[in-house]
Amino acid sequence: MIAHHLEADKAHTLFPLVEDLLTTVHQAAQHGTPAHEVEVDLWQRVLALGHQALALFFQLQGTGDLGETLPLPDGSTAQRLEETHARNYRSVFGDFTLHRTVYGTREGQKLDFVPLDARLQLPASDYSYLLQQWDQSLGCEFAFARVGSTLFDILGLKQSTDSLERLNRQMAEQVGSFRQSRLLPKAEDEGEVMVAQADGKGIVIRRQADQPRILGHRKKGQKANQKRMAVVGAIYSVNRFPRTASEVVEALFHDPREQRCPKFQRPQPVGKHLWASLTYEHEGKEVAGAEEVFGWLKDELAARNPSQRRETVYLMDGQESLWEARRTHLPGANAVEILDLLHVTPRLWEAAHLFHKEGSGEATAFVRERLGRVLEGRVRAVVSGLRQMGTKRALSGAKKKRLAVLCNYLAKNSARMQYDQYLAKGYPIASGVIEGACRHYVKDRMERAGMHWTKEGAQAMLDVRSEYLNGDWKAFQEYRITRETARLYPHRQVLEGVEWALAV
Protein backbone atom coordinates (compact mmCIF):
# COMPACT_ATOMS: atom_id res chain seq x y z
CA MET A 1 0.00 0.00 0.00
CA ILE A 2 2.82 2.40 0.91
CA ALA A 3 4.60 1.60 -2.37
CA HIS A 4 1.37 2.31 -4.27
CA HIS A 5 0.99 5.71 -2.62
CA LEU A 6 4.65 6.58 -3.20
CA GLU A 7 4.20 5.86 -6.88
CA ALA A 8 1.06 8.00 -6.99
CA ASP A 9 2.84 10.83 -5.15
CA LYS A 10 5.53 11.23 -7.80
CA ALA A 11 3.34 13.76 -9.52
CA HIS A 12 3.01 15.63 -6.23
CA THR A 13 5.09 18.76 -5.73
CA LEU A 14 7.18 16.97 -3.08
CA PHE A 15 9.33 15.16 -5.63
CA PRO A 16 10.04 18.20 -7.85
CA LEU A 17 11.15 20.04 -4.72
CA VAL A 18 13.64 17.30 -3.87
CA GLU A 19 14.97 17.29 -7.44
CA ASP A 20 15.21 21.08 -7.39
CA LEU A 21 17.15 20.96 -4.09
CA LEU A 22 19.67 18.50 -5.58
CA THR A 23 20.04 20.65 -8.69
CA THR A 24 20.67 23.70 -6.51
CA VAL A 25 23.46 21.90 -4.62
CA HIS A 26 25.20 20.81 -7.84
CA GLN A 27 24.94 24.26 -9.39
CA ALA A 28 26.26 25.94 -6.24
CA ALA A 29 29.22 23.54 -6.17
CA GLN A 30 29.95 24.14 -9.84
CA HIS A 31 29.85 27.94 -9.51
CA GLY A 32 31.69 28.12 -6.16
CA THR A 33 28.77 29.88 -4.43
CA PRO A 34 29.71 31.15 -0.93
CA ALA A 35 28.80 28.57 1.70
CA HIS A 36 26.67 31.01 3.74
CA GLU A 37 24.55 31.81 0.69
CA VAL A 38 24.09 28.11 -0.05
CA GLU A 39 23.10 27.52 3.58
CA VAL A 40 20.42 30.23 3.50
CA ASP A 41 19.05 28.93 0.20
CA LEU A 42 18.99 25.32 1.40
CA TRP A 43 17.22 26.25 4.65
CA GLN A 44 14.41 27.99 2.77
CA ARG A 45 14.06 25.00 0.48
CA VAL A 46 14.06 22.58 3.43
CA LEU A 47 11.24 24.59 5.04
CA ALA A 48 9.29 24.51 1.77
CA LEU A 49 9.94 20.78 1.49
CA GLY A 50 8.74 20.26 5.07
CA HIS A 51 5.59 22.25 4.36
CA GLN A 52 4.79 20.17 1.31
CA ALA A 53 5.54 16.91 3.16
CA LEU A 54 3.27 17.83 6.07
CA ALA A 55 0.58 18.97 3.62
CA LEU A 56 0.82 15.54 1.93
CA PHE A 57 0.55 13.86 5.34
CA PHE A 58 -2.68 15.75 6.09
CA GLN A 59 -4.01 15.08 2.58
CA LEU A 60 -3.44 11.34 2.95
CA GLN A 61 -5.43 11.33 6.22
CA GLY A 62 -8.57 12.50 4.46
CA THR A 63 -11.35 14.13 6.48
CA GLY A 64 -11.93 11.25 8.90
CA ASP A 65 -15.29 10.13 7.53
CA LEU A 66 -16.22 6.90 9.36
CA GLY A 67 -19.77 6.56 8.10
CA GLU A 68 -23.16 8.16 8.78
CA THR A 69 -23.24 7.07 12.42
CA LEU A 70 -20.60 6.31 14.99
CA PRO A 71 -21.18 4.30 18.19
CA LEU A 72 -19.46 5.84 21.21
CA PRO A 73 -18.08 4.01 24.29
CA ASP A 74 -20.82 5.45 26.51
CA GLY A 75 -23.47 3.59 24.48
CA SER A 76 -24.73 6.61 22.54
CA THR A 77 -24.57 7.00 18.78
CA ALA A 78 -23.18 10.12 17.14
CA GLN A 79 -24.49 11.39 13.80
CA ARG A 80 -22.27 12.64 11.00
CA LEU A 81 -22.96 16.30 10.27
CA GLU A 82 -23.36 17.30 6.64
CA GLU A 83 -20.63 19.92 6.42
CA THR A 84 -16.97 19.40 7.23
CA HIS A 85 -15.49 21.72 9.86
CA ALA A 86 -12.26 23.58 9.26
CA ARG A 87 -9.56 24.19 11.86
CA ASN A 88 -6.19 25.91 11.63
CA TYR A 89 -2.94 24.18 12.42
CA ARG A 90 0.27 26.17 12.79
CA SER A 91 3.46 24.11 12.63
CA VAL A 92 7.17 24.88 12.44
CA PHE A 93 6.76 24.46 8.67
CA GLY A 94 3.94 26.98 8.34
CA ASP A 95 0.15 27.22 8.47
CA PHE A 96 -2.44 24.67 7.37
CA THR A 97 -6.22 24.42 7.26
CA LEU A 98 -7.66 20.98 7.99
CA HIS A 99 -11.16 20.01 6.85
CA ARG A 100 -12.63 17.38 9.14
CA THR A 101 -15.72 15.22 9.25
CA VAL A 102 -17.42 15.77 12.61
CA TYR A 103 -20.01 13.86 14.62
CA GLY A 104 -22.66 15.30 16.91
CA THR A 105 -26.35 16.02 17.31
CA ARG A 106 -26.67 19.05 15.08
CA GLU A 107 -24.80 22.15 13.99
CA GLY A 108 -24.25 24.73 16.68
CA GLN A 109 -24.07 22.22 19.51
CA LYS A 110 -21.00 20.67 21.14
CA LEU A 111 -19.42 18.06 18.92
CA ASP A 112 -19.37 14.48 20.16
CA PHE A 113 -16.35 13.26 18.23
CA VAL A 114 -13.90 14.40 15.55
CA PRO A 115 -12.09 11.30 14.27
CA LEU A 116 -9.27 13.12 12.48
CA ASP A 117 -8.42 15.25 15.53
CA ALA A 118 -8.39 12.16 17.75
CA ARG A 119 -6.30 10.13 15.30
CA LEU A 120 -3.67 12.86 14.98
CA GLN A 121 -3.93 13.91 18.65
CA LEU A 122 -4.13 17.54 17.67
CA PRO A 123 -3.60 20.09 20.45
CA ALA A 124 -6.31 22.34 21.84
CA SER A 125 -4.40 25.32 20.49
CA ASP A 126 -3.84 26.02 16.80
CA TYR A 127 -0.12 25.83 17.57
CA SER A 128 1.54 22.43 17.11
CA TYR A 129 3.10 20.86 20.19
CA LEU A 130 6.57 21.20 18.67
CA LEU A 131 6.06 24.91 17.99
CA GLN A 132 4.68 25.39 21.50
CA GLN A 133 7.75 23.69 22.94
CA TRP A 134 10.14 25.84 20.89
CA ASP A 135 8.22 29.01 21.72
CA GLN A 136 8.20 28.40 25.44
CA SER A 137 11.75 27.07 25.79
CA LEU A 138 12.96 30.29 24.15
CA GLY A 139 10.43 32.24 26.23
CA CYS A 140 11.97 30.85 29.40
CA GLU A 141 15.14 32.77 28.55
CA PHE A 142 14.05 35.75 26.44
CA ALA A 143 11.23 38.30 26.25
CA PHE A 144 8.31 37.04 24.17
CA ALA A 145 8.74 39.85 21.64
CA ARG A 146 12.30 38.60 21.10
CA VAL A 147 11.03 35.03 20.76
CA GLY A 148 8.59 36.12 18.05
CA SER A 149 11.24 37.99 16.07
CA THR A 150 13.80 35.18 16.43
CA LEU A 151 11.46 32.46 15.17
CA PHE A 152 10.30 34.75 12.38
CA ASP A 153 13.92 35.03 11.24
CA ILE A 154 14.33 31.24 11.42
CA LEU A 155 10.94 29.88 10.34
CA GLY A 156 9.22 32.86 8.70
CA LEU A 157 6.29 32.55 11.15
CA LYS A 158 4.62 35.66 12.57
CA GLN A 159 3.57 35.15 16.19
CA SER A 160 2.14 37.88 18.37
CA THR A 161 3.44 38.53 21.85
CA ASP A 162 -0.10 38.11 23.20
CA SER A 163 -0.39 34.61 21.73
CA LEU A 164 2.96 33.57 23.21
CA GLU A 165 2.00 34.91 26.64
CA ARG A 166 -1.35 33.12 26.44
CA LEU A 167 0.37 29.82 25.59
CA ASN A 168 2.71 30.33 28.53
CA ARG A 169 -0.23 30.69 30.94
CA GLN A 170 -1.91 27.60 29.46
CA MET A 171 1.27 25.55 29.80
CA ALA A 172 1.71 26.71 33.40
CA GLU A 173 -1.64 25.15 34.34
CA GLN A 174 -0.04 21.71 34.13
CA VAL A 175 3.02 22.45 36.27
CA GLY A 176 1.43 21.81 39.66
CA SER A 177 0.17 18.32 38.84
CA PHE A 178 3.40 17.45 37.01
CA ARG A 179 5.43 18.47 40.05
CA GLN A 180 3.45 16.03 42.19
CA SER A 181 3.88 13.14 39.76
CA ARG A 182 7.42 13.57 38.44
CA LEU A 183 10.06 10.98 39.14
CA LEU A 184 12.29 11.80 42.11
CA PRO A 185 15.86 10.58 42.62
CA LYS A 186 16.15 6.98 43.83
CA ALA A 187 16.90 6.66 47.53
CA GLU A 188 20.29 5.09 46.80
CA ASP A 189 21.21 8.01 44.53
CA GLU A 190 20.41 10.73 47.06
CA GLY A 191 23.18 12.56 48.92
CA GLU A 192 23.79 12.03 52.62
CA VAL A 193 22.09 15.26 53.70
CA MET A 194 18.86 16.93 52.54
CA VAL A 195 18.99 20.70 52.10
CA ALA A 196 16.01 23.08 51.91
CA GLN A 197 16.38 26.79 51.24
CA ALA A 198 14.11 29.77 50.67
CA ASP A 199 14.50 33.46 49.91
CA GLY A 200 12.47 36.37 48.58
CA LYS A 201 12.84 38.26 45.31
CA GLY A 202 10.83 41.25 44.13
CA ILE A 203 9.12 41.34 40.72
CA VAL A 204 7.77 44.51 39.12
CA ILE A 205 4.00 44.09 38.76
CA ARG A 206 1.98 46.25 36.41
CA ARG A 207 -0.63 48.56 37.90
CA GLN A 208 -4.04 46.91 37.70
CA ALA A 209 -6.78 48.48 35.60
CA ASP A 210 -8.99 49.25 38.63
CA GLN A 211 -6.19 51.03 40.49
CA PRO A 212 -6.03 54.83 40.21
CA ARG A 213 -3.48 56.08 37.72
CA ILE A 214 -0.59 58.20 38.93
CA LEU A 215 -0.63 61.35 36.85
CA GLY A 216 1.97 64.07 36.66
CA HIS A 217 4.57 64.31 39.38
CA ARG A 218 4.82 61.34 41.73
CA LYS A 219 5.25 61.91 45.43
CA LYS A 220 8.34 60.68 47.23
CA GLY A 221 8.31 56.87 47.38
CA GLN A 222 5.40 56.65 44.92
CA LYS A 223 6.03 54.46 41.86
CA ALA A 224 4.13 53.87 38.66
CA ASN A 225 4.36 50.10 39.24
CA GLN A 226 4.89 48.00 42.34
CA LYS A 227 7.22 45.19 43.22
CA ARG A 228 5.62 42.06 44.62
CA MET A 229 7.70 39.60 46.57
CA ALA A 230 8.06 36.12 45.16
CA VAL A 231 9.21 33.47 47.61
CA VAL A 232 11.74 31.15 46.00
CA GLY A 233 12.30 27.64 47.33
CA ALA A 234 15.02 25.10 46.55
CA ILE A 235 15.54 21.53 47.67
CA TYR A 236 18.30 19.02 46.95
CA SER A 237 20.47 16.43 48.62
CA VAL A 238 24.27 16.44 48.83
CA ASN A 239 27.06 14.39 50.32
CA ARG A 240 28.83 15.62 53.43
CA PHE A 241 31.81 17.89 52.92
CA PRO A 242 33.80 18.26 56.17
CA ARG A 243 36.33 21.12 56.31
CA THR A 244 37.95 23.40 58.84
CA ALA A 245 37.42 27.08 59.56
CA SER A 246 40.84 27.96 58.13
CA GLU A 247 40.08 26.07 54.92
CA VAL A 248 36.84 28.01 54.45
CA VAL A 249 38.61 31.33 55.09
CA GLU A 250 41.30 30.45 52.56
CA ALA A 251 38.62 29.50 50.03
CA LEU A 252 36.74 32.78 50.51
CA PHE A 253 39.91 34.84 50.16
CA HIS A 254 41.24 32.67 47.35
CA ASP A 255 42.76 34.47 44.37
CA PRO A 256 40.71 33.21 41.37
CA ARG A 257 43.83 33.38 39.21
CA GLU A 258 45.46 30.68 41.30
CA GLN A 259 44.73 26.98 40.94
CA ARG A 260 42.10 25.82 43.38
CA CYS A 261 42.93 23.20 45.98
CA PRO A 262 41.53 19.78 44.88
CA LYS A 263 40.05 19.36 48.39
CA PHE A 264 37.55 22.07 47.57
CA GLN A 265 35.99 20.25 44.66
CA ARG A 266 32.58 20.28 46.29
CA PRO A 267 30.14 17.38 45.94
CA GLN A 268 27.39 18.09 43.44
CA PRO A 269 23.73 18.55 44.47
CA VAL A 270 21.37 15.70 43.62
CA GLY A 271 17.81 16.32 42.42
CA LYS A 272 17.93 20.10 42.73
CA HIS A 273 14.41 21.47 42.28
CA LEU A 274 13.31 25.11 42.31
CA TRP A 275 9.96 26.80 42.58
CA ALA A 276 8.71 30.30 43.28
CA SER A 277 5.32 31.69 44.16
CA LEU A 278 3.76 35.11 44.47
CA THR A 279 0.94 35.74 46.92
CA TYR A 280 -2.39 35.07 45.18
CA GLU A 281 -6.11 34.80 45.83
CA HIS A 282 -7.96 31.49 45.88
CA GLU A 283 -11.70 31.28 46.46
CA GLY A 284 -11.73 34.77 47.93
CA LYS A 285 -8.84 34.12 50.32
CA GLU A 286 -5.28 35.35 50.06
CA VAL A 287 -2.65 32.60 49.90
CA ALA A 288 0.85 33.77 50.82
CA GLY A 289 3.71 32.84 48.52
CA ALA A 290 5.63 31.51 51.53
CA GLU A 291 2.75 29.18 52.43
CA GLU A 292 2.68 27.81 48.88
CA VAL A 293 6.44 27.29 48.58
CA PHE A 294 6.97 25.86 52.06
CA GLY A 295 4.02 23.52 51.48
CA TRP A 296 5.76 22.25 48.37
CA LEU A 297 9.05 21.87 50.28
CA LYS A 298 7.20 19.86 52.93
CA ASP A 299 5.70 17.50 50.34
CA GLU A 300 8.99 16.93 48.54
CA LEU A 301 10.87 16.39 51.80
CA ALA A 302 8.29 13.81 52.84
CA ALA A 303 8.65 12.01 49.51
CA ARG A 304 12.45 12.09 49.38
CA ASN A 305 13.25 11.79 53.07
CA PRO A 306 10.53 9.68 54.72
CA SER A 307 10.57 9.77 58.51
CA GLN A 308 13.43 12.28 58.33
CA ARG A 309 15.93 9.43 58.03
CA ARG A 310 18.53 11.75 56.54
CA GLU A 311 19.54 14.89 58.37
CA THR A 312 17.95 18.00 56.91
CA VAL A 313 19.69 21.36 56.74
CA TYR A 314 17.54 24.49 56.56
CA LEU A 315 19.81 27.16 55.12
CA MET A 316 18.47 30.72 54.80
CA ASP A 317 19.23 34.36 55.55
CA GLY A 318 18.10 36.22 58.66
CA GLN A 319 14.58 37.05 57.48
CA GLU A 320 12.46 35.98 60.43
CA SER A 321 9.29 35.41 58.37
CA LEU A 322 11.08 32.64 56.46
CA TRP A 323 12.17 30.94 59.68
CA GLU A 324 8.61 31.20 61.01
CA ALA A 325 7.37 29.53 57.83
CA ARG A 326 9.98 26.83 58.35
CA ARG A 327 8.76 26.15 61.87
CA THR A 328 5.14 26.09 60.69
CA HIS A 329 5.54 23.80 57.69
CA LEU A 330 8.78 21.81 57.85
CA PRO A 331 9.77 19.07 60.30
CA GLY A 332 12.19 19.89 63.10
CA ALA A 333 13.29 16.35 63.90
CA ASN A 334 16.80 15.39 62.78
CA ALA A 335 17.24 18.88 61.33
CA VAL A 336 19.38 21.95 61.87
CA GLU A 337 18.86 25.64 61.06
CA ILE A 338 21.87 27.46 59.58
CA LEU A 339 22.27 31.14 58.82
CA ASP A 340 23.71 31.58 55.36
CA LEU A 341 27.38 32.57 55.70
CA LEU A 342 26.99 34.82 52.66
CA HIS A 343 24.78 37.06 54.80
CA VAL A 344 27.42 37.20 57.54
CA THR A 345 30.49 38.18 55.52
CA PRO A 346 28.97 41.40 54.07
CA ARG A 347 28.20 42.56 57.60
CA LEU A 348 31.76 41.87 58.71
CA TRP A 349 33.02 43.93 55.78
CA GLU A 350 30.61 46.71 56.68
CA ALA A 351 31.88 46.65 60.27
CA ALA A 352 35.47 46.74 59.01
CA HIS A 353 34.73 49.88 56.99
CA LEU A 354 33.50 51.63 60.12
CA PHE A 355 37.05 51.43 61.44
CA HIS A 356 39.27 51.17 58.35
CA LYS A 357 39.38 52.61 54.87
CA GLU A 358 37.63 50.61 52.14
CA GLY A 359 40.08 48.60 50.07
CA SER A 360 42.80 48.80 52.69
CA GLY A 361 44.86 45.89 53.91
CA GLU A 362 43.70 46.67 57.45
CA ALA A 363 40.06 46.15 56.44
CA THR A 364 40.89 42.83 54.78
CA ALA A 365 42.83 41.62 57.82
CA PHE A 366 39.95 42.75 60.08
CA VAL A 367 37.40 40.65 58.19
CA ARG A 368 39.67 37.67 57.73
CA GLU A 369 40.47 37.46 61.44
CA ARG A 370 36.85 37.84 62.62
CA LEU A 371 35.47 35.52 59.99
CA GLY A 372 37.87 32.84 61.21
CA ARG A 373 36.60 33.29 64.76
CA VAL A 374 32.97 33.17 63.61
CA LEU A 375 33.67 29.90 61.77
CA GLU A 376 35.26 28.53 64.94
CA GLY A 377 31.93 29.08 66.74
CA ARG A 378 33.02 32.20 68.65
CA VAL A 379 30.24 34.50 67.44
CA ARG A 380 29.42 36.04 70.81
CA ALA A 381 33.09 36.87 71.40
CA VAL A 382 33.22 38.61 68.00
CA VAL A 383 30.10 40.63 68.81
CA SER A 384 31.46 41.60 72.22
CA GLY A 385 34.76 42.60 70.66
CA LEU A 386 33.07 44.78 68.04
CA ARG A 387 31.06 46.60 70.66
CA GLN A 388 34.13 47.19 72.80
CA MET A 389 36.04 48.41 69.75
CA GLY A 390 33.25 50.85 68.95
CA THR A 391 33.44 52.23 72.48
CA LYS A 392 37.25 52.49 72.47
CA ARG A 393 37.28 54.22 69.07
CA ALA A 394 34.51 56.54 70.28
CA LEU A 395 32.28 55.91 67.29
CA SER A 396 29.43 58.37 67.21
CA GLY A 397 26.42 59.29 65.13
CA ALA A 398 25.61 57.14 62.11
CA LYS A 399 28.62 54.85 62.54
CA LYS A 400 27.67 54.04 66.12
CA LYS A 401 24.09 53.25 65.11
CA ARG A 402 25.20 51.11 62.21
CA LEU A 403 27.60 49.09 64.38
CA ALA A 404 24.78 48.45 66.85
CA VAL A 405 22.56 47.16 64.02
CA LEU A 406 25.32 44.84 62.76
CA CYS A 407 26.06 43.49 66.24
CA ASN A 408 22.36 42.95 67.00
CA TYR A 409 21.96 40.97 63.75
CA LEU A 410 24.86 38.65 64.62
CA ALA A 411 23.74 38.25 68.23
CA LYS A 412 20.13 37.52 67.24
CA ASN A 413 21.19 34.79 64.80
CA SER A 414 23.99 33.31 66.92
CA ALA A 415 22.04 30.08 67.55
CA ARG A 416 22.13 29.47 63.77
CA MET A 417 25.85 30.30 63.54
CA GLN A 418 27.48 27.28 65.19
CA TYR A 419 29.68 26.90 62.15
CA ASP A 420 32.36 24.85 63.87
CA GLN A 421 29.83 22.06 64.38
CA TYR A 422 28.36 22.45 60.89
CA LEU A 423 31.77 22.24 59.23
CA ALA A 424 32.74 19.17 61.24
CA LYS A 425 29.53 17.42 60.16
CA GLY A 426 30.03 18.39 56.52
CA TYR A 427 26.93 20.57 56.18
CA PRO A 428 26.67 23.29 53.54
CA ILE A 429 26.86 26.73 55.19
CA ALA A 430 26.42 29.06 52.20
CA SER A 431 23.21 29.29 50.20
CA GLY A 432 24.74 29.63 46.77
CA VAL A 433 21.94 27.52 45.31
CA ILE A 434 19.11 29.82 46.42
CA GLU A 435 21.13 32.99 45.75
CA GLY A 436 21.81 31.72 42.26
CA ALA A 437 18.15 30.83 41.88
CA CYS A 438 17.00 34.32 42.82
CA ARG A 439 19.46 35.79 40.38
CA HIS A 440 19.14 33.42 37.43
CA TYR A 441 15.66 31.96 37.92
CA VAL A 442 13.93 35.25 38.74
CA LYS A 443 16.07 38.31 38.04
CA ASP A 444 17.61 37.27 34.71
CA ARG A 445 14.18 36.67 33.14
CA MET A 446 11.77 38.81 35.13
CA GLU A 447 13.70 42.02 35.77
CA ARG A 448 15.04 43.10 32.41
CA ALA A 449 14.88 46.75 31.40
CA GLY A 450 11.30 47.97 31.01
CA MET A 451 9.69 44.71 32.06
CA HIS A 452 6.56 44.75 34.19
CA TRP A 453 4.20 41.83 34.63
CA THR A 454 0.66 41.03 35.56
CA LYS A 455 0.52 38.78 38.62
CA GLU A 456 -0.94 35.97 36.51
CA GLY A 457 1.70 36.32 33.80
CA ALA A 458 4.55 36.49 36.31
CA GLN A 459 3.40 33.36 38.15
CA ALA A 460 2.93 31.48 34.87
CA MET A 461 6.49 32.30 33.83
CA LEU A 462 7.86 31.30 37.24
CA ASP A 463 6.04 27.98 37.01
CA VAL A 464 7.09 27.10 33.45
CA ARG A 465 10.65 28.37 33.92
CA SER A 466 11.07 26.24 37.05
CA GLU A 467 10.57 23.04 35.03
CA TYR A 468 12.87 24.37 32.31
CA LEU A 469 15.66 25.02 34.84
CA ASN A 470 15.01 21.87 36.89
CA GLY A 471 16.02 19.72 33.92
CA ASP A 472 12.52 18.26 33.59
CA TRP A 473 11.58 20.07 30.36
CA LYS A 474 11.26 16.99 28.13
CA ALA A 475 9.39 15.00 30.78
CA PHE A 476 7.09 17.96 31.43
CA GLN A 477 6.25 18.33 27.73
CA GLU A 478 5.45 14.64 27.42
CA TYR A 479 3.32 14.80 30.57
CA ARG A 480 1.21 17.76 29.49
CA ILE A 481 0.68 16.37 25.97
CA THR A 482 -0.49 13.05 27.43
CA ARG A 483 -2.82 14.84 29.85
CA GLU A 484 -4.25 17.13 27.19
CA THR A 485 -4.78 14.25 24.77
CA ALA A 486 -6.70 12.29 27.43
CA ARG A 487 -8.84 15.36 28.19
CA LEU A 488 -9.56 16.28 24.57
CA TYR A 489 -10.20 12.77 23.26
CA PRO A 490 -11.92 10.63 25.91
CA HIS A 491 -13.50 8.50 23.13
CA ARG A 492 -10.27 7.88 21.24
CA GLN A 493 -10.61 4.12 21.73
CA VAL A 494 -13.39 4.27 19.11
CA LEU A 495 -10.60 4.29 16.53
CA GLU A 496 -9.08 1.04 17.79
CA GLY A 497 -9.55 -1.64 15.15
CA VAL A 498 -10.86 0.87 12.59
CA GLU A 499 -9.13 0.51 9.23
CA TRP A 500 -8.27 4.05 8.26
CA ALA A 501 -8.06 4.17 4.50
CA LEU A 502 -5.56 6.71 3.23
CA ALA A 503 -6.91 9.22 0.72
CA VAL A 504 -5.55 9.08 -2.81
Steps between C-alpha positions, in 0.01 A plus 500: 500500500782740591678420172177571310462840665866587442455428132186714489678783684769540235281753328467687829708813550709321765715319245571804278611684813749226585633499143524879505694488830752254351537715189563805718779320689674391178474845345632668815796260507573560133490880533684518835208676673594627850409242763287744704288580195454130426401441863232771492363370170494139620323593825219674312465201271500258795218701661305492173565127472380448858185699429420292195575174685273592791231614255524157331473332841177689575367433149557126537301499827186617324222663702442212742164388363407177683145466374161660568492391864764424757442299820672654802638317808226644722235314297374802306516539124639812336369627166722625220431866427460600137773762478866448581648732763823686440770561760837672477825327579821699537819294484871577481459458123218752467121524513241245390122475489356156573150403386353237729191284511330555836241309701235644729131572540468803277687810391555758769518249783807345663658239278505142624802378307745614232681190372782682321585713805503191722709297255763773468474605867480863402553755778229725639691798365556570131872481577666160454656343808847534348449871432362548851807330644739715295308817583498439872855367535621822336247695708654361817817692415391798289218755481208374292543781247856375446373143466256609229765687302756219536266228374384729221862528386541121518161364392328798336207469745333811642395449862357773718630565848146458635471150353835396648404634843165321480672170415734551794206536741332191352818295534544616860165344594660156479806574714341436839374151418823413317703602804302256714543211257854543368764241570723582797857378551529140621575468870839343427592792273420772753777683686561447870330823608177667384513877456202738481537871433273798443539869424297791367537689173299799382329509159365817340123458464298716265239731649159335480226657290279577803780678686516880472755625251789712621496815292760772481760524772525203735543557870809377680497119515209478254563281194310441180523123558553290810733219588340187640708254695536152359615235745753268339556149633772246422552143612776249428717241667880501521779295649677623811798727449699537825753786514662728753447868572842588357424311179176694453677832564769412247232405247312828548817706465633283219652680202295374200812517284663230709427130464237384744583238760360158390352458851250771418344318209159503663256210465225571250134546603264215415144562380512878531148637455390864503165669527375850570161639588344842531218563745167433326128473565315169505126479558497849647789435739856623474763225484850617592786407270692367801212267590493363145876448470553357848205266442674373189829462691315299765350264241829443320688446826242242604536320167880508487580470869228289665504509879786751482750215470760732351601814683341811354674836483285813482727767356366856468576864575387686811148583382288393795183443294679223309609330822144526633376333182761230552378432852138494382540271200824301516599226745742582780610146580851404388544849355714807554448869419801682352540868424644544154867599534461725196279724714764514774807598298348822355423616853856431611626706207259778590627494859859509374426814298377675813855480632722474191511644152325300227745299293772520762706209622384578854136448399583168334694379804212613726245290311727202454580479871138538618362268237740232622373545855137488385570173316659363817167555680609812691222730379418654837867583559513674160188702581636597841830600344331718238299682762807559714691622195221744420519638853881526499503673160223732621277437201215746492199592292419285198801271543405419858142421399611286210740298717218436747278371217776268374574365848130446576460302175790268587388460861139427401606227256780352712305177563509439122872583477663198665720462196768295672247221551353539151841479334597193701179325392550597136190718466474772236519844665456733201179523300653534157220289354217730611702817433568373151134411462385849594746647256468263205152354549327829582714806430654396167157440343259714699693821564634608164484865399142622461339174605187504713264208544146420593486275806354219289764535229785517751385187684453312172856582396637400841318168477605412144856627547542287813450180298730633228779565753435185705601285203150354467406681177468192277313301765270796565416537130420131469287516815289796392447361148383168646267679742357729234447212258308304766286807576428592138436149369328286765342287222823438311466124549222515238779502242652175626453232236369751244673464164586854403521512124750754373365751249636486147 
